[in-house]
Amino acid sequence: MDNEEEAEAALSKLRKYKGLEHVQRPDLYKFFVYDDRARDGQPRSYITPGPVWLTDALFGRCTFGYIAYDVAVPRLVYLKDFWRTDVPDIQKEGDVYRELHDAHVPNIPMLGPAGDVSFSLGCENIVPFPTQRTRTQDYVKGSGLGHEWCPGRPRVDPLVHYRLVLETLGKPLNTFKSTRQLCEVIRDAIVGT
């Protein structure tokens, strides 16, 4: 973290969230999130001390969830970082949230920026800007035959690095004050589906 003011502002907000009370300055990382619907093409900045949720699966989409400080609007948000499947029939997660909001589905978190991750900062003005993509599928499909390192006919879909921000920040399950409160949250989630 280079910007001292941003780091201090982030720390003051992050330390109020349960489980992050002891976050220190060296723990902070800065993320940039592009919004694929934004007209200016500029990323938004978020500061986080690291993931509050991550997967340790050998295969998957390397999903990480962060409680993050929004630099533009001084508040905490949930930032999800993962590799989305890049095939025509699968919608981007941000587009799903947008459709749900457009249909007035209740109890859906408010979506902030959502978009593919640029190959590097400074590529924003290139249209379309280069994104981080996997290449494994190119080597597996190659000649149509399996390779020594990957025998058989494995299915490997192309993936694109993707980030989305949910501006509605939930609470950890262990912070509910009663069983009733927890049941109400579960009911609200069911109504939203």
Secondary structure, 3 states (H helix, E strand, C coil): CCCHHHHHHHHHHHCCCCCCCCCCHHHCEEEEECCCCCCCCCCEEEEECCEEEECCCCCCCCCEEEEEEECCCCEEEEEEEEEEECCCCCCCHHHHHHHHHHCCCCCCCCEEEEEECECCCCCCCCCCCCECECCHHHHHHCCCCCECCECCCCCCCCEEEEEEEECCCCCCHHHCCCHHHHHHHHHHHHHHC
